[in-house]
Amino acid sequence: MLTQEVQKAVDRGELLPLMEEFYTIQGEGFHTGTAAYFIRIGGCDVGCHWCDVKESWNADLHPPTAVEHIVANAQKYADTVVVTGGEPLTWDMTLLTASLKEAQLRVHIETSGSYPVTGHWDWFCLSPKKNRLPVPEAYQAADELKVIIHNKHDFIFAEEQAALVNPKAILFLQPEWSKREQMTPLIVEYVMQHPKWRVSLQTHKYLNIP
């Protein structure tokens, strides 16, 4: 149970429930293959049954960590930082992004877009989920739309989401990892028939890196 003082600092975005932070190669989407420092923030109520980081869902399991500590670690490694979760927009990202930018870092986010958009982002990867749809401003902010394909109906969902994002958003279809053998051939065929889409793969899992 957080003290009232700590809870207020969390609410202001001065402390964030940090699950993990690590330097690796971006595995998915537009920036696949590039080096980035990942900041994984705990807390998510979207509840995707196929989520591969369910241990991130309960924010209470992850210690409230000072933004200045997070930034100090990040600037030791890469020019680009990816803020992910969990669902990072559960929390106010204003101070974190301002501090990262002050440290001359490029700041990316991977989000379901299900909470109001806070922070200032150099790249906004929107990965919408059926359980809890994005807020309108997330569609407008998206540089990249990444839809996870778990079954055939997800292609319909992908098109519904593509109709809502801004025209500059780059569109990706990505097989859910446990269904990759079944879904990847369908995605390849779909992209060939609908070339506005691109294929995204979880290449970090093939490479056996974080």
C-alpha positions as protocol buffer text, in pm:
chain_id: "A"
residue {
  index: 1
  type: MET
  ca { x: 0 y: 0 z: 0 }
}
residue {
  index: 2
  type: LEU
  ca { x: 151 y: 332 z: -108 }
}
residue {
  index: 3
  type: THR
  ca { x: 165 y: 621 z: 131 }
}
residue {
  index: 4
  type: GLN
  ca { x: -46 y: 923 z: 43 }
}
residue {
  index: 5
  type: GLU
  ca { x: 266 y: 1122 z: -43 }
}
residue {
  index: 6
  type: VAL
  ca { x: 401 y: 853 z: -275 }
}
residue {
  index: 7
  type: GLN
  ca { x: 61 y: 811 z: -441 }
}
residue {
  index: 8
  type: LYS
  ca { x: 46 y: 1184 z: -513 }
}
residue {
  index: 9
  type: ALA
  ca { x: 392 y: 1167 z: -673 }
}
residue {
  index: 10
  type: VAL
  ca { x: 276 y: 873 z: -887 }
}
residue {
  index: 11
  type: ASP
  ca { x: -35 y: 1065 z: -989 }
}
residue {
  index: 12
  type: ARG
  ca { x: 185 y: 1359 z: -1095 }
}
residue {
  index: 13
  type: GLY
  ca { x: 410 y: 1128 z: -1297 }
}
residue {
  index: 14
  type: GLU
  ca { x: 712 y: 1200 z: -1076 }
}
residue {
  index: 15
  type: LEU
  ca { x: 728 y: 834 z: -977 }
}
residue {
  index: 16
  type: LEU
  ca { x: 633 y: 551 z: -1213 }
}
residue {
  index: 17
  type: PRO
  ca { x: 585 y: 177 z: -1143 }
}
residue {
  index: 18
  type: LEU
  ca { x: 896 y: 55 z: -1323 }
}
residue {
  index: 19
  type: MET
  ca { x: 884 y: -315 z: -1412 }
}
residue {
  index: 20
  type: GLU
  ca { x: 1209 y: -339 z: -1606 }
}
residue {
  index: 21
  type: GLU
  ca { x: 1449 y: -146 z: -1827 }
}
residue {
  index: 22
  type: PHE
  ca { x: 1690 y: -291 z: -2078 }
}
residue {
  index: 23
  type: TYR
  ca { x: 1895 y: -213 z: -2389 }
}
residue {
  index: 24
  type: THR
  ca { x: 1820 y: -433 z: -2690 }
}
residue {
  index: 25
  type: ILE
  ca { x: 1720 y: -442 z: -3056 }
}
residue {
  index: 26
  type: GLN
  ca { x: 1371 y: -326 z: -3150 }
}
residue {
  index: 27
  type: GLY
  ca { x: 1190 y: -642 z: -3259 }
}
residue {
  index: 28
  type: GLU
  ca { x: 860 y: -524 z: -3408 }
}
residue {
  index: 29
  type: GLY
  ca { x: 704 y: -272 z: -3641 }
}
residue {
  index: 30
  type: PHE
  ca { x: 860 y: 19 z: -3827 }
}
residue {
  index: 31
  type: HIS
  ca { x: 1183 y: 37 z: -3626 }
}
residue {
  index: 32
  type: THR
  ca { x: 1262 y: -336 z: -3635 }
}
residue {
  index: 33
  type: GLY
  ca { x: 1635 y: -404 z: -3617 }
}
residue {
  index: 34
  type: THR
  ca { x: 1735 y: -76 z: -3454 }
}
residue {
  index: 35
  type: ALA
  ca { x: 1891 y: -36 z: -3110 }
}
residue {
  index: 36
  type: ALA
  ca { x: 1673 y: 107 z: -2835 }
}
residue {
  index: 37
  type: TYR
  ca { x: 1650 y: 131 z: -2458 }
}
residue {
  index: 38
  type: PHE
  ca { x: 1319 y: -9 z: -2335 }
}
residue {
  index: 39
  type: ILE
  ca { x: 1139 y: 124 z: -2029 }
}
residue {
  index: 40
  type: ARG
  ca { x: 857 y: -110 z: -1927 }
}
residue {
  index: 41
  type: ILE
  ca { x: 601 y: 54 z: -1700 }
}
residue {
  index: 42
  type: GLY
  ca { x: 375 y: -167 z: -1487 }
}
residue {
  index: 43
  type: GLY
  ca { x: -2 y: -145 z: -1481 }
}
residue {
  index: 44
  type: CYS
  ca { x: -255 y: -255 z: -1744 }
}
residue {
  index: 45
  type: ASP
  ca { x: -628 y: -326 z: -1733 }
}
residue {
  index: 46
  type: VAL
  ca { x: -678 y: -405 z: -2103 }
}
residue {
  index: 47
  type: GLY
  ca { x: -649 y: -778 z: -2030 }
}
residue {
  index: 48
  type: CYS
  ca { x: -541 y: -940 z: -2358 }
}
residue {
  index: 49
  type: HIS
  ca { x: -555 y: -1316 z: -2299 }
}
residue {
  index: 50
  type: TRP
  ca { x: -249 y: -1371 z: -2519 }
}
residue {
  index: 51
  type: CYS
  ca { x: -34 y: -1102 z: -2352 }
}
residue {
  index: 52
  type: ASP
  ca { x: 323 y: -1226 z: -2304 }
}
residue {
  index: 53
  type: VAL
  ca { x: 399 y: -989 z: -2015 }
}
residue {
  index: 54
  type: LYS
  ca { x: 104 y: -1050 z: -1784 }
}
residue {
  index: 55
  type: GLU
  ca { x: 336 y: -993 z: -1491 }
}
residue {
  index: 56
  type: SER
  ca { x: 321 y: -626 z: -1589 }
}
residue {
  index: 57
  type: TRP
  ca { x: -54 y: -596 z: -1525 }
}
residue {
  index: 58
  type: ASN
  ca { x: -46 y: -536 z: -1149 }
}
residue {
  index: 59
  type: ALA
  ca { x: 124 y: -201 z: -1093 }
}
residue {
  index: 60
  type: ASP
  ca { x: 148 y: -272 z: -719 }
}
residue {
  index: 61
  type: LEU
  ca { x: 414 y: -535 z: -790 }
}
residue {
  index: 62
  type: HIS
  ca { x: 652 y: -279 z: -940 }
}
residue {
  index: 63
  type: PRO
  ca { x: 826 y: -15 z: -730 }
}
residue {
  index: 64
  type: PRO
  ca { x: 743 y: 353 z: -782 }
}
residue {
  index: 65
  type: THR
  ca { x: 1066 y: 481 z: -936 }
}
residue {
  index: 66
  type: ALA
  ca { x: 1179 y: 842 z: -973 }
}
residue {
  index: 67
  type: VAL
  ca { x: 1173 y: 978 z: -1326 }
}
residue {
  index: 68
  type: GLU
  ca { x: 1523 y: 1122 z: -1286 }
}
residue {
  index: 69
  type: HIS
  ca { x: 1653 y: 772 z: -1202 }
}
residue {
  index: 70
  type: ILE
  ca { x: 1487 y: 625 z: -1512 }
}
residue {
  index: 71
  type: VAL
  ca { x: 1630 y: 898 z: -1734 }
}
residue {
  index: 72
  type: ALA
  ca { x: 1979 y: 867 z: -1586 }
}
residue {
  index: 73
  type: ASN
  ca { x: 1985 y: 498 z: -1672 }
}
residue {
  index: 74
  type: ALA
  ca { x: 1843 y: 547 z: -2020 }
}
residue {
  index: 75
  type: GLN
  ca { x: 2097 y: 806 z: -2132 }
}
residue {
  index: 76
  type: LYS
  ca { x: 2385 y: 566 z: -2060 }
}
residue {
  index: 77
  type: TYR
  ca { x: 2286 y: 346 z: -2353 }
}
residue {
  index: 78
  type: ALA
  ca { x: 2093 y: 452 z: -2663 }
}
residue {
  index: 79
  type: ASP
  ca { x: 1974 y: 758 z: -2853 }
}
residue {
  index: 80
  type: THR
  ca { x: 1623 y: 612 z: -2868 }
}
residue {
  index: 81
  type: VAL
  ca { x: 1400 y: 513 z: -2578 }
}
residue {
  index: 82
  type: VAL
  ca { x: 1085 y: 303 z: -2614 }
}
residue {
  index: 83
  type: VAL
  ca { x: 828 y: 338 z: -2336 }
}
residue {
  index: 84
  type: THR
  ca { x: 608 y: 30 z: -2317 }
}
residue {
  index: 85
  type: GLY
  ca { x: 413 y: -175 z: -2066 }
}
residue {
  index: 86
  type: GLY
  ca { x: 179 y: -280 z: -1938 }
}
residue {
  index: 87
  type: GLU
  ca { x: -9 y: 22 z: -2060 }
}
residue {
  index: 88
  type: PRO
  ca { x: 215 y: 327 z: -2013 }
}
residue {
  index: 89
  type: LEU
  ca { x: -62 y: 581 z: -2072 }
}
residue {
  index: 90
  type: THR
  ca { x: -226 y: 459 z: -1751 }
}
residue {
  index: 91
  type: TRP
  ca { x: 13 y: 714 z: -1600 }
}
residue {
  index: 92
  type: ASP
  ca { x: 95 y: 1076 z: -1677 }
}
residue {
  index: 93
  type: MET
  ca { x: 388 y: 1064 z: -1919 }
}
residue {
  index: 94
  type: THR
  ca { x: 443 y: 1441 z: -1933 }
}
residue {
  index: 95
  type: LEU
  ca { x: 741 y: 1463 z: -1698 }
}
residue {
  index: 96
  type: LEU
  ca { x: 907 y: 1144 z: -1822 }
}
residue {
  index: 97
  type: THR
  ca { x: 900 y: 1248 z: -2187 }
}
residue {
  index: 98
  type: ALA
  ca { x: 1008 y: 1604 z: -2109 }
}
residue {
  index: 99
  type: SER
  ca { x: 1301 y: 1474 z: -1906 }
}
residue {
  index: 100
  type: LEU
  ca { x: 1405 y: 1223 z: -2173 }
}
residue {
  index: 101
  type: LYS
  ca { x: 1393 y: 1493 z: -2440 }
}
residue {
  index: 102
  type: GLU
  ca { x: 1594 y: 1726 z: -2220 }
}
residue {
  index: 103
  type: ALA
  ca { x: 1856 y: 1449 z: -2215 }
}
residue {
  index: 104
  type: GLN
  ca { x: 1858 y: 1466 z: -2600 }
}
residue {
  index: 105
  type: LEU
  ca { x: 1688 y: 1129 z: -2645 }
}
residue {
  index: 106
  type: ARG
  ca { x: 1430 y: 1030 z: -2906 }
}
residue {
  index: 107
  type: VAL
  ca { x: 1119 y: 905 z: -2729 }
}
residue {
  index: 108
  type: HIS
  ca { x: 887 y: 636 z: -2866 }
}
residue {
  index: 109
  type: ILE
  ca { x: 580 y: 472 z: -2714 }
}
residue {
  index: 110
  type: GLU
  ca { x: 402 y: 142 z: -2769 }
}
residue {
  index: 111
  type: THR
  ca { x: 45 y: 169 z: -2643 }
}
residue {
  index: 112
  type: SER
  ca { x: -306 y: 38 z: -2682 }
}
residue {
  index: 113
  type: GLY
  ca { x: -419 y: 400 z: -2679 }
}
residue {
  index: 114
  type: SER
  ca { x: -692 y: 320 z: -2430 }
}
residue {
  index: 115
  type: TYR
  ca { x: -608 y: 612 z: -2200 }
}
residue {
  index: 116
  type: PRO
  ca { x: -577 y: 985 z: -2272 }
}
residue {
  index: 117
  type: VAL
  ca { x: -254 y: 1071 z: -2450 }
}
residue {
  index: 118
  type: THR
  ca { x: 0 y: 1244 z: -2227 }
}
residue {
  index: 119
  type: GLY
  ca { x: 363 y: 1321 z: -2303 }
}
residue {
  index: 120
  type: HIS
  ca { x: 539 y: 1436 z: -2618 }
}
residue {
  index: 121
  type: TRP
  ca { x: 645 y: 1156 z: -2851 }
}
residue {
  index: 122
  type: ASP
  ca { x: 879 y: 1131 z: -3149 }
}
residue {
  index: 123
  type: TRP
  ca { x: 709 y: 807 z: -3254 }
}
residue {
  index: 124
  type: PHE
  ca { x: 368 y: 681 z: -3149 }
}
residue {
  index: 125
  type: CYS
  ca { x: 300 y: 311 z: -3209 }
}
residue {
  index: 126
  type: LEU
  ca { x: -69 y: 241 z: -3160 }
}
residue {
  index: 127
  type: SER
  ca { x: -159 y: -124 z: -3108 }
}
residue {
  index: 128
  type: PRO
  ca { x: -535 y: -124 z: -3045 }
}
residue {
  index: 129
  type: LYS
  ca { x: -710 y: -402 z: -2858 }
}
residue {
  index: 130
  type: LYS
  ca { x: -1073 y: -512 z: -2889 }
}
residue {
  index: 131
  type: ASN
  ca { x: -1115 y: -532 z: -2511 }
}
residue {
  index: 132
  type: ARG
  ca { x: -1066 y: -158 z: -2470 }
}
residue {
  index: 133
  type: LEU
  ca { x: -1054 y: 60 z: -2780 }
}
residue {
  index: 134
  type: PRO
  ca { x: -830 y: 364 z: -2823 }
}
residue {
  index: 135
  type: VAL
  ca { x: -940 y: 713 z: -2733 }
}
residue {
  index: 136
  type: PRO
  ca { x: -986 y: 947 z: -3035 }
}
residue {
  index: 137
  type: GLU
  ca { x: -663 y: 1139 z: -2982 }
}
residue {
  index: 138
  type: ALA
  ca { x: -461 y: 817 z: -2999 }
}
residue {
  index: 139
  type: TYR
  ca { x: -579 y: 756 z: -3355 }
}
residue {
  index: 140
  type: GLN
  ca { x: -469 y: 1106 z: -3447 }
}
residue {
  index: 141
  type: ALA
  ca { x: -131 y: 1071 z: -3277 }
}
residue {
  index: 142
  type: ALA
  ca { x: -42 y: 738 z: -3440 }
}
residue {
  index: 143
  type: ASP
  ca { x: 269 y: 723 z: -3657 }
}
residue {
  index: 144
  type: GLU
  ca { x: 223 y: 347 z: -3677 }
}
residue {
  index: 145
  type: LEU
  ca { x: -79 y: 120 z: -3641 }
}
residue {
  index: 146
  type: LYS
  ca { x: 16 y: -234 z: -3538 }
}
residue {
  index: 147
  type: VAL
  ca { x: -269 y: -484 z: -3519 }
}
residue {
  index: 148
  type: ILE
  ca { x: -209 y: -826 z: -3366 }
}
residue {
  index: 149
  type: ILE
  ca { x: -368 y: -1109 z: -3565 }
}
residue {
  index: 150
  type: HIS
  ca { x: -483 y: -1395 z: -3344 }
}
residue {
  index: 151
  type: ASN
  ca { x: -767 y: -1523 z: -3563 }
}
residue {
  index: 152
  type: LYS
  ca { x: -929 y: -1450 z: -3900 }
}
residue {
  index: 153
  type: HIS
  ca { x: -1177 y: -1202 z: -3753 }
}
residue {
  index: 154
  type: ASP
  ca { x: -884 y: -980 z: -3655 }
}
residue {
  index: 155
  type: PHE
  ca { x: -842 y: -881 z: -4019 }
}
residue {
  index: 156
  type: ILE
  ca { x: -1185 y: -717 z: -4001 }
}
residue {
  index: 157
  type: PHE
  ca { x: -1085 y: -543 z: -3679 }
}
residue {
  index: 158
  type: ALA
  ca { x: -763 y: -426 z: -3845 }
}
residue {
  index: 159
  type: GLU
  ca { x: -953 y: -261 z: -4128 }
}
residue {
  index: 160
  type: GLU
  ca { x: -1191 y: -94 z: -3883 }
}
residue {
  index: 161
  type: GLN
  ca { x: -893 y: 51 z: -3697 }
}
residue {
  index: 162
  type: ALA
  ca { x: -713 y: 155 z: -4015 }
}
residue {
  index: 163
  type: ALA
  ca { x: -1019 y: 359 z: -4112 }
}
residue {
  index: 164
  type: LEU
  ca { x: -983 y: 560 z: -3790 }
}
residue {
  index: 165
  type: VAL
  ca { x: -613 y: 650 z: -3784 }
}
residue {
  index: 166
  type: ASN
  ca { x: -471 y: 959 z: -3948 }
}
residue {
  index: 167
  type: PRO
  ca { x: -355 y: 927 z: -4312 }
}
residue {
  index: 168
  type: LYS
  ca { x: 17 y: 931 z: -4228 }
}
residue {
  index: 169
  type: ALA
  ca { x: 3 y: 624 z: -4004 }
}
residue {
  index: 170
  type: ILE
  ca { x: 196 y: 324 z: -4138 }
}
residue {
  index: 171
  type: LEU
  ca { x: -8 y: 5 z: -4116 }
}
residue {
  index: 172
  type: PHE
  ca { x: 125 y: -328 z: -3982 }
}
residue {
  index: 173
  type: LEU
  ca { x: -25 y: -672 z: -3927 }
}
residue {
  index: 174
  type: GLN
  ca { x: 157 y: -894 z: -3678 }
}
residue {
  index: 175
  type: PRO
  ca { x: 84 y: -1258 z: -3595 }
}
residue {
  index: 176
  type: GLU
  ca { x: 22 y: -1334 z: -3229 }
}
residue {
  index: 177
  type: TRP
  ca { x: 323 y: -1543 z: -3129 }
}
residue {
  index: 178
  type: SER
  ca { x: 139 y: -1859 z: -3024 }
}
residue {
  index: 179
  type: LYS
  ca { x: -54 y: -1854 z: -3355 }
}
residue {
  index: 180
  type: ARG
  ca { x: 233 y: -1754 z: -3581 }
}
residue {
  index: 181
  type: GLU
  ca { x: 242 y: -2080 z: -3778 }
}
residue {
  index: 182
  type: GLN
  ca { x: -128 y: -2055 z: -3862 }
}
residue {
  index: 183
  type: MET
  ca { x: -160 y: -1678 z: -3902 }
}
residue {
  index: 184
  type: THR
  ca { x: 165 y: -1577 z: -4074 }
}
residue {
  index: 185
  type: PRO
  ca { x: 73 y: -1734 z: -4412 }
}
residue {
  index: 186
  type: LEU
  ca { x: -270 y: -1567 z: -4392 }
}
residue {
  index: 187
  type: ILE
  ca { x: -108 y: -1231 z: -4315 }
}
residue {
  index: 188
  type: VAL
  ca { x: 135 y: -1267 z: -4604 }
}
residue {
  index: 189
  type: GLU
  ca { x: -151 y: -1341 z: -4842 }
}
residue {
  index: 190
  type: TYR
  ca { x: -360 y: -1056 z: -4700 }
}
residue {
  index: 191
  type: VAL
  ca { x: -80 y: -801 z: -4740 }
}
residue {
  index: 192
  type: MET
  ca { x: -23 y: -913 z: -5098 }
}
residue {
  index: 193
  type: GLN
  ca { x: -392 y: -852 z: -5166 }
}
residue {
  index: 194
  type: HIS
  ca { x: -405 y: -529 z: -4960 }
}
residue {
  index: 195
  type: PRO
  ca { x: -62 y: -365 z: -5006 }
}
residue {
  index: 196
  type: LYS
  ca { x: -139 y: -66 z: -4786 }
}
residue {
  index: 197
  type: TRP
  ca { x: -45 y: -306 z: -4502 }
}
residue {
  index: 198
  type: ARG
  ca { x: 300 y: -433 z: -4406 }
}
residue {
  index: 199
  type: VAL
  ca { x: 400 y: -751 z: -4221 }
}
residue {
  index: 200
  type: SER
  ca { x: 546 y: -716 z: -3872 }
}
residue {
  index: 201
  type: LEU
  ca { x: 711 y: -1009 z: -3693 }
}
residue {
  index: 202
  type: GLN
  ca { x: 838 y: -1044 z: -3338 }
}
residue {
  index: 203
  type: THR
  ca { x: 1194 y: -1080 z: -3463 }
}
residue {
  index: 204
  type: HIS
  ca { x: 1342 y: -1048 z: -3114 }
}
residue {
  index: 205
  type: LYS
  ca { x: 1183 y: -1382 z: -3027 }
}
residue {
  index: 206
  type: TYR
  ca { x: 1341 y: -1546 z: -3331 }
}
residue {
  index: 207
  type: LEU
  ca { x: 1672 y: -1389 z: -3227 }
}
residue {
  index: 208
  type: ASN
  ca { x: 1622 y: -1502 z: -2865 }
}
residue {
  index: 209
  type: ILE
  ca { x: 1684 y: -1155 z: -2723 }
}
residue {
  index: 210
  type: PRO
  ca { x: 1469 y: -946 z: -2484 }
}
